[in-house]
Amino acid sequence: MAHVTESTSVSAAPGLSAPAPAALPPLETKRSFVREHLNLAKMGWRAATELSFKALWKAGYLYGWKGFKAIRAYKKRLKKDELYPPFMFIALTNTCNLRCHGCWVEKEGTAHYLTPEDLDRIIVSGKRRNAYYYTLLGGEPFMYKGLLDIVARHRDCYFQVITNGMFFNEQTVARLRELGNVTPLISLDGYQGQNDLRRGEGVWEAAQKGLARLKQAGIMFGVATTATGKNMTEVMSDDYVRHFIQAGAQYIWYYVYRPMSPEPHFEYCVGKEQLLWFRRRLLELRRTQPIFVIDTYWTATGEAFCPAATGLGFHIGPQGSIEICPALSFARETVRDAEDLYPVINESPFLRGFQQFVKERTKGCVILEYPQQLHDFIKDAGARDYSGRGTAFAELNGITPRHSQHLAGEEIPEDFWFYRILKSQVFFGMGAIS
Protein backbone atom coordinates (compact mmCIF):
# COMPACT_ATOMS: atom_id res chain seq x y z
CA MET A 1 0.00 0.00 0.00
CA ALA A 2 1.53 3.32 -1.08
CA HIS A 3 2.14 6.01 1.51
CA VAL A 4 3.05 9.65 1.26
CA THR A 5 5.29 9.28 4.34
CA GLU A 6 6.31 6.23 6.31
CA SER A 7 5.42 5.69 9.97
CA THR A 8 5.82 1.98 10.54
CA SER A 9 6.81 1.84 14.21
CA VAL A 10 4.08 2.20 16.80
CA SER A 11 6.48 4.02 19.10
CA ALA A 12 7.89 6.30 16.41
CA ALA A 13 7.80 9.96 17.36
CA PRO A 14 5.83 12.21 15.03
CA GLY A 15 7.71 14.55 12.74
CA LEU A 16 7.88 18.29 13.18
CA SER A 17 6.56 19.99 10.08
CA ALA A 18 5.21 23.19 11.61
CA PRO A 19 8.20 25.35 12.65
CA ALA A 20 8.17 27.12 15.98
CA PRO A 21 7.44 30.84 15.75
CA ALA A 22 10.31 33.27 16.23
CA ALA A 23 8.80 34.68 19.41
CA LEU A 24 5.72 34.23 21.56
CA PRO A 25 4.43 36.79 24.08
CA PRO A 26 5.73 36.30 27.64
CA LEU A 27 3.37 34.76 30.20
CA GLU A 28 2.60 36.12 33.66
CA THR A 29 4.71 34.71 36.46
CA LYS A 30 2.95 36.25 39.47
CA ARG A 31 -0.38 34.97 40.75
CA SER A 32 -2.93 36.63 43.00
CA PHE A 33 -5.33 34.63 45.17
CA VAL A 34 -7.64 37.64 45.49
CA ARG A 35 -7.64 38.41 41.78
CA GLU A 36 -8.36 34.82 40.80
CA HIS A 37 -11.30 34.45 43.17
CA LEU A 38 -12.64 37.89 42.33
CA ASN A 39 -12.60 36.70 38.74
CA LEU A 40 -14.84 33.75 39.71
CA ALA A 41 -17.25 36.15 41.38
CA LYS A 42 -17.34 38.25 38.21
CA MET A 43 -18.22 35.16 36.17
CA GLY A 44 -21.16 34.45 38.46
CA TRP A 45 -22.27 38.07 38.40
CA ARG A 46 -22.13 38.16 34.60
CA ALA A 47 -24.31 35.05 34.33
CA ALA A 48 -26.81 36.36 36.89
CA THR A 49 -27.16 39.81 35.31
CA GLU A 50 -26.72 39.11 31.58
CA LEU A 51 -28.76 35.94 31.08
CA SER A 52 -32.52 35.54 31.18
CA PHE A 53 -33.85 33.49 34.08
CA LYS A 54 -34.90 30.68 31.71
CA ALA A 55 -31.47 30.55 30.04
CA LEU A 56 -29.70 30.48 33.39
CA TRP A 57 -32.03 27.86 34.89
CA LYS A 58 -31.88 25.53 31.89
CA ALA A 59 -28.10 25.82 31.59
CA GLY A 60 -27.72 24.98 35.26
CA TYR A 61 -30.19 22.10 35.27
CA LEU A 62 -29.89 20.57 31.79
CA TYR A 63 -26.18 21.14 31.25
CA GLY A 64 -24.81 21.28 34.77
CA TRP A 65 -26.87 18.79 36.79
CA LYS A 66 -27.80 16.41 33.97
CA GLY A 67 -24.24 16.64 32.62
CA PHE A 68 -22.96 15.54 36.02
CA LYS A 69 -25.39 12.60 35.99
CA ALA A 70 -24.36 11.74 32.43
CA ILE A 71 -20.72 11.49 33.48
CA ARG A 72 -21.59 9.29 36.46
CA ALA A 73 -23.51 6.94 34.15
CA TYR A 74 -20.65 6.99 31.63
CA LYS A 75 -18.08 6.06 34.27
CA LYS A 76 -20.29 3.19 35.46
CA ARG A 77 -20.48 1.92 31.87
CA LEU A 78 -16.69 2.09 31.57
CA LYS A 79 -16.32 -0.17 34.61
CA LYS A 80 -18.53 -2.73 32.86
CA ASP A 81 -16.67 -2.30 29.55
CA GLU A 82 -19.77 -0.83 27.91
CA LEU A 83 -19.32 1.71 25.13
CA TYR A 84 -21.85 4.52 24.85
CA PRO A 85 -20.97 8.23 25.05
CA PRO A 86 -22.49 10.85 27.37
CA PHE A 87 -22.24 13.35 24.53
CA MET A 88 -22.72 13.31 20.75
CA PHE A 89 -21.77 15.53 17.84
CA ILE A 90 -24.59 15.49 15.27
CA ALA A 91 -24.06 17.00 11.81
CA LEU A 92 -27.54 17.91 10.57
CA THR A 93 -26.47 18.80 7.04
CA ASN A 94 -23.39 19.34 4.89
CA THR A 95 -24.83 22.49 3.31
CA CYS A 96 -23.35 25.87 4.23
CA ASN A 97 -23.40 29.46 3.05
CA LEU A 98 -19.63 29.88 3.61
CA ARG A 99 -16.49 28.30 2.14
CA CYS A 100 -13.95 28.50 4.98
CA HIS A 101 -10.31 27.57 4.39
CA GLY A 102 -9.48 24.12 5.73
CA CYS A 103 -13.09 23.06 6.35
CA TRP A 104 -13.46 19.27 6.20
CA VAL A 105 -17.16 19.34 5.24
CA GLU A 106 -17.92 18.82 1.53
CA LYS A 107 -20.48 21.40 0.41
CA GLU A 108 -20.25 21.34 -3.39
CA GLY A 109 -21.72 17.93 -4.15
CA THR A 110 -24.97 16.30 -3.07
CA ALA A 111 -26.77 18.02 -0.20
CA HIS A 112 -27.45 15.66 2.71
CA TYR A 113 -29.83 16.20 5.62
CA LEU A 114 -30.22 13.93 8.63
CA THR A 115 -33.88 12.96 8.75
CA PRO A 116 -36.00 14.03 11.76
CA GLU A 117 -36.67 10.33 12.43
CA ASP A 118 -32.93 9.59 12.60
CA LEU A 119 -32.34 12.57 14.86
CA ASP A 120 -35.11 11.53 17.22
CA ARG A 121 -33.68 8.00 17.29
CA ILE A 122 -30.27 9.34 18.34
CA ILE A 123 -31.68 11.55 21.08
CA VAL A 124 -34.14 8.98 22.46
CA SER A 125 -31.39 6.33 22.55
CA GLY A 126 -29.21 8.77 24.46
CA LYS A 127 -31.89 9.61 27.00
CA ARG A 128 -32.11 5.94 27.92
CA ARG A 129 -28.42 6.22 28.98
CA ASN A 130 -28.68 9.57 30.81
CA ALA A 131 -27.24 11.45 27.81
CA TYR A 132 -29.09 14.75 27.48
CA TYR A 133 -26.49 17.00 25.81
CA TYR A 134 -26.04 17.25 22.04
CA THR A 135 -23.92 19.46 19.83
CA LEU A 136 -25.58 20.17 16.50
CA LEU A 137 -23.39 21.23 13.61
CA GLY A 138 -23.06 21.06 9.85
CA GLY A 139 -22.29 22.58 7.41
CA GLU A 140 -24.43 25.33 8.84
CA PRO A 141 -27.09 23.90 11.17
CA PHE A 142 -29.38 26.92 10.80
CA MET A 143 -29.79 25.90 7.14
CA TYR A 144 -31.51 22.73 8.39
CA LYS A 145 -35.28 23.13 8.10
CA GLY A 146 -37.05 22.63 11.39
CA LEU A 147 -33.94 22.91 13.57
CA LEU A 148 -35.72 24.65 16.45
CA ASP A 149 -38.76 22.38 16.14
CA ILE A 150 -36.44 19.48 17.03
CA VAL A 151 -35.19 21.39 20.05
CA ALA A 152 -38.78 22.06 21.10
CA ARG A 153 -39.60 18.33 20.90
CA HIS A 154 -36.80 17.56 23.36
CA ARG A 155 -37.08 20.28 25.98
CA ASP A 156 -35.53 17.94 28.55
CA CYS A 157 -32.24 18.07 26.59
CA TYR A 158 -29.63 20.78 26.16
CA PHE A 159 -28.37 21.63 22.67
CA GLN A 160 -25.23 23.41 21.64
CA VAL A 161 -25.46 24.66 18.05
CA ILE A 162 -22.15 25.43 16.31
CA THR A 163 -22.87 28.14 13.76
CA ASN A 164 -21.16 30.83 11.71
CA GLY A 165 -23.43 33.43 13.30
CA MET A 166 -25.02 34.69 10.08
CA PHE A 167 -28.60 33.62 10.86
CA PHE A 168 -29.52 35.41 14.06
CA ASN A 169 -32.41 37.53 12.85
CA GLU A 170 -34.98 38.87 15.32
CA GLN A 171 -37.41 35.98 14.77
CA THR A 172 -34.78 33.28 15.37
CA VAL A 173 -33.40 35.02 18.46
CA ALA A 174 -36.91 35.37 19.92
CA ARG A 175 -37.49 31.64 19.44
CA LEU A 176 -34.16 30.80 21.06
CA ARG A 177 -35.09 32.96 24.05
CA GLU A 178 -38.47 31.24 24.36
CA LEU A 179 -36.94 27.75 24.24
CA GLY A 180 -34.04 28.38 26.61
CA ASN A 181 -32.38 24.99 26.06
CA VAL A 182 -30.08 26.07 23.21
CA THR A 183 -26.63 27.59 23.53
CA PRO A 184 -25.31 28.89 20.20
CA LEU A 185 -21.56 28.54 19.72
CA ILE A 186 -20.40 31.04 17.10
CA SER A 187 -17.25 30.18 15.13
CA LEU A 188 -14.88 33.15 14.82
CA ASP A 189 -11.15 32.77 14.23
CA GLY A 190 -9.59 36.10 15.17
CA TYR A 191 -10.46 39.73 14.64
CA GLN A 192 -11.95 40.86 11.34
CA GLY A 193 -8.75 40.56 9.29
CA GLN A 194 -7.78 37.04 10.36
CA ASN A 195 -11.36 35.79 10.58
CA ASP A 196 -12.45 37.03 7.17
CA LEU A 197 -9.21 35.78 5.61
CA ARG A 198 -10.31 32.27 6.49
CA ARG A 199 -14.12 32.59 6.50
CA GLY A 200 -14.90 35.24 3.89
CA GLU A 201 -15.30 38.98 3.63
CA GLY A 202 -18.07 40.46 5.76
CA VAL A 203 -18.46 37.42 8.04
CA TRP A 204 -17.01 39.15 11.11
CA GLU A 205 -19.29 42.15 10.83
CA ALA A 206 -22.42 40.06 10.27
CA ALA A 207 -21.59 37.79 13.21
CA GLN A 208 -21.08 40.78 15.53
CA LYS A 209 -24.63 41.93 14.79
CA GLY A 210 -25.88 38.46 15.67
CA LEU A 211 -23.96 38.46 18.94
CA ALA A 212 -25.52 41.80 19.87
CA ARG A 213 -29.03 40.37 19.36
CA LEU A 214 -28.19 37.29 21.45
CA LYS A 215 -26.83 39.43 24.28
CA GLN A 216 -29.85 41.70 24.25
CA ALA A 217 -32.14 38.66 24.50
CA GLY A 218 -30.21 37.22 27.47
CA ILE A 219 -29.29 34.01 25.64
CA MET A 220 -26.45 31.77 26.84
CA PHE A 221 -23.91 31.70 24.00
CA GLY A 222 -20.22 31.16 23.40
CA VAL A 223 -17.53 31.71 20.79
CA ALA A 224 -15.59 28.88 19.15
CA THR A 225 -12.10 29.86 18.01
CA THR A 226 -9.68 27.68 16.10
CA ALA A 227 -6.10 28.54 17.02
CA THR A 228 -3.77 28.31 14.03
CA GLY A 229 -0.15 29.02 13.26
CA LYS A 230 -1.27 32.37 11.88
CA ASN A 231 -3.65 33.67 14.56
CA MET A 232 -2.34 32.04 17.77
CA THR A 233 -1.16 35.12 19.67
CA GLU A 234 -4.11 37.20 18.48
CA VAL A 235 -6.86 34.84 19.60
CA MET A 236 -5.18 34.10 22.93
CA SER A 237 -4.72 37.76 23.81
CA ASP A 238 -6.52 39.48 26.69
CA ASP A 239 -8.02 42.01 24.28
CA TYR A 240 -9.54 39.30 22.10
CA VAL A 241 -11.16 37.54 25.06
CA ARG A 242 -12.37 40.83 26.55
CA HIS A 243 -14.00 41.72 23.24
CA PHE A 244 -16.28 38.71 23.51
CA ILE A 245 -16.90 39.22 27.22
CA GLN A 246 -18.20 42.69 26.33
CA ALA A 247 -20.20 41.14 23.48
CA GLY A 248 -21.99 38.91 25.98
CA ALA A 249 -20.32 35.51 25.44
CA GLN A 250 -20.36 33.37 28.58
CA TYR A 251 -17.71 30.94 27.32
CA ILE A 252 -14.97 30.68 24.72
CA TRP A 253 -14.12 27.26 23.31
CA TYR A 254 -10.67 26.82 21.79
CA TYR A 255 -9.72 24.28 19.14
CA VAL A 256 -6.39 23.64 17.43
CA TYR A 257 -6.32 23.43 13.64
CA ARG A 258 -6.23 19.98 12.00
CA PRO A 259 -5.46 19.76 8.26
CA MET A 260 -8.13 17.26 7.21
CA SER A 261 -9.72 18.56 3.99
CA PRO A 262 -9.16 18.59 0.20
CA GLU A 263 -7.33 21.92 0.67
CA PRO A 264 -5.55 21.30 3.98
CA HIS A 265 -3.78 24.68 4.29
CA PHE A 266 -0.78 23.35 6.18
CA GLU A 267 0.29 26.93 6.89
CA TYR A 268 -2.39 26.98 9.60
CA CYS A 269 -0.80 24.06 11.48
CA VAL A 270 0.64 24.55 14.97
CA GLY A 271 4.12 23.55 16.16
CA LYS A 272 5.19 22.06 19.50
CA GLU A 273 6.39 25.32 21.07
CA GLN A 274 3.11 26.98 20.11
CA LEU A 275 1.18 24.08 21.69
CA LEU A 276 3.09 24.41 24.95
CA TRP A 277 2.53 28.17 24.99
CA PHE A 278 -1.14 27.64 24.09
CA ARG A 279 -1.59 25.26 27.04
CA ARG A 280 0.06 27.66 29.51
CA ARG A 281 -1.89 30.58 28.14
CA LEU A 282 -5.19 28.69 28.56
CA LEU A 283 -4.47 28.30 32.26
CA GLU A 284 -3.60 31.97 32.53
CA LEU A 285 -6.83 33.07 30.86
CA ARG A 286 -8.83 30.81 33.18
CA ARG A 287 -7.39 32.59 36.21
CA THR A 288 -7.70 36.14 34.91
CA GLN A 289 -10.73 36.53 32.62
CA PRO A 290 -14.41 36.35 33.77
CA ILE A 291 -15.47 33.86 31.10
CA PHE A 292 -15.42 30.05 30.94
CA VAL A 293 -12.36 29.02 28.90
CA ILE A 294 -12.89 25.54 27.45
CA ASP A 295 -10.59 23.15 25.60
CA THR A 296 -11.10 19.60 24.34
CA TYR A 297 -7.52 18.40 24.71
CA TRP A 298 -6.27 18.01 28.31
CA THR A 299 -7.44 16.44 31.56
CA ALA A 300 -7.09 18.03 35.00
CA THR A 301 -3.62 16.50 35.32
CA GLY A 302 -2.54 17.96 31.99
CA GLU A 303 -2.56 14.64 30.15
CA ALA A 304 -3.80 14.67 26.59
CA PHE A 305 -6.97 12.81 25.66
CA CYS A 306 -9.04 12.05 22.59
CA PRO A 307 -12.83 12.15 23.23
CA ALA A 308 -13.50 9.28 20.80
CA ALA A 309 -10.67 7.14 22.18
CA THR A 310 -12.07 7.51 25.71
CA GLY A 311 -15.68 6.95 24.58
CA LEU A 312 -16.75 10.45 25.62
CA GLY A 313 -18.20 11.43 22.27
CA PHE A 314 -18.67 10.34 18.68
CA HIS A 315 -19.90 12.07 15.54
CA ILE A 316 -23.03 11.37 13.50
CA GLY A 317 -22.77 12.49 9.87
CA PRO A 318 -25.67 13.93 7.84
CA GLN A 319 -26.14 10.53 6.14
CA GLY A 320 -26.55 8.85 9.54
CA SER A 321 -23.01 7.45 9.62
CA ILE A 322 -21.56 6.84 13.10
CA GLU A 323 -18.06 8.30 12.85
CA ILE A 324 -15.06 8.66 15.14
CA CYS A 325 -15.02 12.47 15.16
CA PRO A 326 -16.09 15.41 12.95
CA ALA A 327 -12.77 15.42 11.09
CA LEU A 328 -12.92 11.73 10.13
CA SER A 329 -15.84 11.02 7.80
CA PHE A 330 -15.48 7.24 7.93
CA ALA A 331 -17.94 4.71 9.32
CA ARG A 332 -19.06 1.09 9.28
CA GLU A 333 -22.36 1.57 11.07
CA THR A 334 -25.26 3.98 10.72
CA VAL A 335 -28.04 5.13 13.03
CA ARG A 336 -30.48 3.10 10.92
CA ASP A 337 -28.90 -0.24 11.84
CA ALA A 338 -31.18 -0.57 14.89
CA GLU A 339 -33.91 1.38 16.63
CA ASP A 340 -31.74 1.64 19.75
CA LEU A 341 -28.18 2.89 19.10
CA TYR A 342 -26.71 1.28 22.20
CA PRO A 343 -25.96 -2.16 20.67
CA VAL A 344 -24.83 -0.55 17.40
CA ILE A 345 -22.18 1.53 19.18
CA ASN A 346 -21.33 -0.89 21.98
CA GLU A 347 -20.75 -3.77 19.59
CA SER A 348 -18.97 -1.79 16.86
CA PRO A 349 -15.60 -3.41 16.02
CA PHE A 350 -14.67 -0.17 14.24
CA LEU A 351 -15.22 2.16 17.20
CA ARG A 352 -13.73 -0.27 19.72
CA GLY A 353 -10.84 -0.98 17.38
CA PHE A 354 -10.14 2.73 17.13
CA GLN A 355 -9.89 2.97 20.90
CA GLN A 356 -7.30 0.21 20.96
CA PHE A 357 -5.47 1.78 18.00
CA VAL A 358 -5.06 5.06 19.89
CA LYS A 359 -4.21 3.37 23.20
CA GLU A 360 -1.22 1.66 21.59
CA ARG A 361 0.18 4.91 20.18
CA THR A 362 -0.64 8.15 21.96
CA LYS A 363 -2.98 10.03 24.27
CA GLY A 364 -3.26 12.76 21.68
CA CYS A 365 -4.62 13.06 18.15
CA VAL A 366 -3.73 10.22 15.79
CA ILE A 367 -4.84 12.32 12.81
CA LEU A 368 -1.83 14.55 13.45
CA GLU A 369 0.64 12.04 14.85
CA TYR A 370 -0.02 8.84 12.87
CA PRO A 371 -2.07 9.72 9.77
CA GLN A 372 -0.73 6.90 7.59
CA GLN A 373 -1.24 4.21 10.23
CA LEU A 374 -4.72 5.61 10.89
CA HIS A 375 -5.42 5.47 7.14
CA ASP A 376 -4.46 1.78 7.10
CA PHE A 377 -6.52 0.98 10.21
CA ILE A 378 -9.65 2.58 8.77
CA LYS A 379 -9.15 0.85 5.41
CA ASP A 380 -8.54 -2.54 7.01
CA ALA A 381 -11.61 -2.08 9.25
CA GLY A 382 -13.79 -1.87 6.14
CA ALA A 383 -15.04 1.63 6.92
CA ARG A 384 -16.60 3.69 4.15
CA ASP A 385 -15.80 7.28 3.16
CA TYR A 386 -18.90 9.36 3.98
CA SER A 387 -17.28 12.72 3.19
CA GLY A 388 -19.24 13.06 -0.05
CA ARG A 389 -16.12 13.87 -2.07
CA GLY A 390 -14.55 10.41 -2.28
CA THR A 391 -11.05 11.67 -1.43
CA ALA A 392 -10.95 11.46 2.37
CA PHE A 393 -8.65 8.41 2.39
CA ALA A 394 -6.14 10.17 0.15
CA GLU A 395 -6.37 13.34 2.24
CA LEU A 396 -5.62 11.43 5.45
CA ASN A 397 -2.76 9.54 3.83
CA GLY A 398 -1.30 12.83 2.60
CA ILE A 399 -0.91 14.46 6.02
CA THR A 400 2.67 14.90 7.23
CA PRO A 401 2.98 13.62 10.83
CA ARG A 402 3.33 16.39 13.42
CA HIS A 403 2.87 17.09 17.11
CA SER A 404 -0.57 16.97 18.69
CA GLN A 405 -1.64 17.89 22.23
CA HIS A 406 0.21 14.85 23.59
CA LEU A 407 3.34 16.41 25.08
CA ALA A 408 4.93 13.45 26.88
CA GLY A 409 7.10 14.53 29.78
CA GLU A 410 5.98 18.15 29.46
CA GLU A 411 2.40 17.85 30.76
CA ILE A 412 1.03 20.99 32.39
CA PRO A 413 -1.73 20.27 34.96
CA GLU A 414 -4.63 22.57 35.75
CA ASP A 415 -3.40 25.02 38.37
CA PHE A 416 -6.76 26.47 39.52
CA TRP A 417 -9.02 24.39 41.80
CA PHE A 418 -12.21 25.53 40.06
CA TYR A 419 -11.20 24.08 36.71
CA ARG A 420 -9.74 20.95 38.28
CA ILE A 421 -13.20 20.17 39.66
CA LEU A 422 -14.90 20.96 36.34
CA LYS A 423 -12.43 18.84 34.43
CA SER A 424 -13.22 15.77 36.50
CA GLN A 425 -16.93 16.22 37.24
CA VAL A 426 -18.67 17.91 34.31
CA PHE A 427 -17.91 16.46 30.90
CA PHE A 428 -16.35 16.46 27.46
CA GLY A 429 -15.04 19.98 26.75
CA MET A 430 -14.07 20.38 30.37
CA GLY A 431 -12.41 16.96 30.44
CA ALA A 432 -14.56 14.62 32.53
CA ILE A 433 -11.79 12.13 33.10
CA SER A 434 -10.30 11.34 36.49
N, C-alpha and C positions, 0 to 999 in steps of 0.2 A: 504494500500500500504506500503510495507516494506521500511524502510530507514536505511541507515548506521548510520546517526546521525539525531537527531531531531532539527528542527528549525521552530517551529509552529507559533511564534509571528512575525508579520510583523516588529515590532520595536525592535526585539531582536538583541542585539549586536553580531557580529561575534566572534567566538572563536579565540584564539591565539594559533596556532599550530607550528609557526615558531619562535623559541626563538631568542631574540635579541642577536647580537654578543657581545662578551666581550668588544670590543673597536672598535671605528671607528675613522679614522683620523680627527684631528681638522680642522675646516673650517676657512677661512680668516675672520677677523673682520674689517680690514681697507679697505676702498674703495678709488679709485683714479679717479676723473673725467677725467683727461688727459689720463690715461692708458686705461680707458674703451672706450673713443672715438677714441683713436689711434688704438685700436683693431678693431673698425668698419672700419676704413680706411684700415687696413691691409686686412680685408675680401674683400673689394672692389678691392684692388690691386691684391690680389690672383686671383679673378675671371677674372679680365681684362688681366692678364699676363699668366695665366695657361690654360684658356679655348680657344678653337677655336672661331672665330667670330660667326659661325653658332650655336654652342652650347650655347654661351652666349645670342645671339639674341633670339633663340627659347625658352630658359629657361625664359628670361624676358617677352616675349610676350605670349607664350602658357601657361606657369605656372603662372607667375606673373600677367599679365593683365587679361588673361582669367579666372584665378583663382579668381581674385577680382570680375569679373563679375558673375562668378558662385555663389559666396557667396551672392552677392546682389540678384540674382534670387532665391536662396534658402531661404533667409530671407523673401522675398515677398511671397513665397509659404507657409512658416510657418504662416504668418499673415492670410492666407486664409485657414489654416488647411489642406494644401495639402502636401502629403508625397512623395517626390522624392529627392534622395541625389545628392549633387554636386560632388560626388566622389564615386568610386566603386572599391572594391577589386575583381579581377577576377582570379580564379584559372584555368589555362589552362589545367593542367593535374595533376594526383596524382603520376606520375612516378618520380623517383629521383635516382641519382647515390650514394647518401649518406644515412646513417641510424642514424640520430642524436638523442641523448637521449632526451626524452620528446616531440618529434615531434608528432603533432596531425594528420598528414596526413598518411593514410594507403597506403603503397606502395607494399605490398606483394601479394595482391589479384588481382582482375581484373584491368587492366590499363584503365583509362578513359581519354578522350580528349574532350574538348569543341570544337564543330564543328566550322569551319570558319563562317558558316551562323549564328550560335547562337552569336558568338562574334561580328559580324557586327551588328546584331539586338540590342545588348546591347549598342554599341557605337553610332549607329544612333539614338536610343531612347534618349540617353543622350544628344546628340548635340541639339536635339529639345528643351531641357531644360537648355541650356547654360552649360552643363557639358562636359568638354573637357579634363579631367584629369583622368587617369586610372592606377591603380597599378596591374601589372600582376605578378602572383606568381604560385606556384605549391604545392607539388612537386618542380621540377626544371624546370622553364619555358623555359630554353634553350634546353630542351629535347622535346619541342613541335615543330613539323615540320612546317616550314613556319612562325615562330614567327615574323621575321623582315619584311616579306611580308605584314603582317597585319598592322604593324606600317607604312609601306610605303603607304598603301591604305588610311590611315587616318593621313595625314601629318599636318592637322589642329588641331590635338590632341597632348597631351603630355603624355608620358608613363613612368612610373617608373616600373622597372623590378627587383623584389627581387630574388636574385640568390646566389648560394654558391660560385661563382667566379671561377669555374673550367673550364669554357668554353670560355674564352677570348683568342682565337687564333688570329693570325694576320688578317685572312679573316673576322672574326666576328667584330673585332675592327674597321677595315676599313669601314665596312658597317654601323656600329654605328656612325662613324664620318661623313659619307656621309649623313645619315638621319638627325641627329641633334636633333630629338624630342624624344630621349630616355635617361633617366637617370638610369643607373644601380645602384642598392642598394645591396651591398655585405654583406652577413650575416657572421659576425665574432664575437665570444663571448669571447674575452680575447686574451692574447698573445698565443704563440704556445702551451704551456702546457695546459692551461685551454681550449682553443678552440678545440684542437685535442682530449682532453678528452671527450668532448661532441660530436664533429662532425666527428672524425676519424683521424687516423694518416696520416700526409702528406697534410691535407687540408689547413692548414695555409700557408705552403710554396707555394703550387700551387696557392692559392688566391693572394699571394703577387706578383707573376709573372704577374697575370692578372691585378692587380692594376697598375703595372709599365707600361703595354701596354696602359691602359686607360689614364694614365697621359700623356704619350708621345703623344697620339693622341689628347689631348686637350678636352677630353670628360667630361661632367658634371656627376660626380658619387658621391655616398655616401657610408657610412658603417652603417649597422644595427647591433646593439649590444643588446643582451638580458642580462639584469642585473639579477643575481641570488644570492642566499645566499652564493654561493661559490666564485663568481668572482667580487662582488660588488665594493670593494675598488680598485681592479686592473683596471676594465674597466672605472671607474670614475676618474682615476688619470690623472694628467697633462701629464705625459710621454706617456700614452696610446693615449690620444687625439692628442698629438704632432706627434706621430708616423704616424697617418693617415693624418695629415696636410702635413707632408713631403712626404707622398705617393701620395698626390694629391687629396684627398677627399675634397669636398666642403661642405659637411654636414655629421653629425653623428646623427643617429636616434636611440634613446634608447627605449627599451621595458622592461617590468618587467615580469618575468617568471610566466606562468599560467599552472598548472598541469593537462591539459586536454588531456590524451592519454592513451593507454592500459598499458604503463609503465610510470606512472606519475612522478617518481623521485621527491618525496616530499622534498628531501634534497636540491633541488634548490630553494625552496620557500623562500620568503622574509618576514621578520617580520616588525612590525610597526616602531620600531626605525630605521631600515634600510631604510624604505620608507621615513621617515622624513628627514634623512640624505641625501638620494638620491635626494629629492626635493630641498633641500638647495644647494646641490652640483651642480645640474643642473643650478641653477641661477648663481652660481659662475663661472662655465665654460663659460656661455654665456657672462659674463662681461670680461673674461680674455683670451679667446682663439679665434684666427681668423678663426673660422669655425662655420657654422650654427649648433646649438645644438637643436634638435627637440625631443619633447615628444608627446605622444597621450593621456595624462592623465589629464592635468590641464588647466583651462582657465586663462585669464590675471589676474583675481582676486584670483587665487589659488584654486578655487573650482574644485572638480573632475567632470569629465564628461565621458560619454560612447558614442562614435560616433554613434552606432546603436540606442541608446535610444533618441538621439537628432536628428536623421534622417540625420546625416552628411554622413554616409557611410554604405553600406551593402556588403555582400560577395556573389559572384556567384561561386558555386562549379563546378568541371569539368563535372558533369552530367547535368549542367544547373539549378541546384537548387538555389533558392534565399534564402540565409541564413542570420542569424543575424550578425555573424562575423566569421572570419577564424577559431576560436577555437570551434565553435558550428555548427556541420555538420547536422543541422536539418532544414527542410523546408516543407511548404505546397504547395508553388507555384514554377513554373519553368519559365525559359525565353521563353519556347515554348507555354505558355498559351495564348499569344497574340502577334501580330506583333509589337505593341508598348508596352513597359514595363511600361509606366506610370500608366495605370489603374490597372495593375497587382500588382504593389507595393502600389499605393495609396489606393487601396481597400482591401489590405491584412489584414484580421482580426488577423493573426499571428504576422505580423510586428508591427501593431498598438497596439495589445495586449501586446507585449513585452515592448513597450514604457511605457504603463501604469503600467505594472508589475514593471519596474525599478523605475518609478516615486514614487511609493508607498513605496519604500524600501531604496534607496540609490542614490547617485550621482556617485557612483563608479562602480565596476565590480561585477555583481551578480553571476558570475561564482565562484568567490572567497568568497563572503560574504554569499550568499544564494543558494548554489548548489542544495540542496534537494527541496527547493521551486521552483527553476528554472526547475528542472527535472519534477516536477508535472505540472507546467504551460505548458511546451512543450508537455508533454504527453496528457494533457487535450485538448490542441489546435489541436490535431490530426496531428502534424508534424511527418515526416518520418525521420529516421536515414539514411543520405546519406554518412556516413563515409566510407562505403565499408567493414567495419569489423563487423557490427552488434552489437557492444558492447558499443556504445557511451552513451546510456542511463545509463547503469550500471556504466560507468566511471564517468559520471557527478554526479550520486547519491552517489558515493564513495568518493567524495572530502570532506575533513574536512574543515568546514568554517574557514576563516581567514581574516585578514585585506586586503583591497584593497587600491587604491589611495584616497578613501574617508576618510579624516582625520578630522572629524567634530570638530570644535572648535580650530583646529590647522592648519587652512589653511595658506599657505604661498604665497602671491601674487607675480607676476612678479615685480622685482625691477629695471628694466632697460627699459627706454621709448621705445627703438627700438623693443624689444620683445613684449611689451604691444600692440604696433600698429599691429605687425604681428599677434599676437594672436587674435585680433578682426577683422582684415581686410583681411587676406589671407584665409587659410582654413585648415581643418582637422588636420594634424599633428601639425600645429601651434596653433590650437584652434578654431578660427573662430566663437566664441560665444561672444556676448556682452550683 
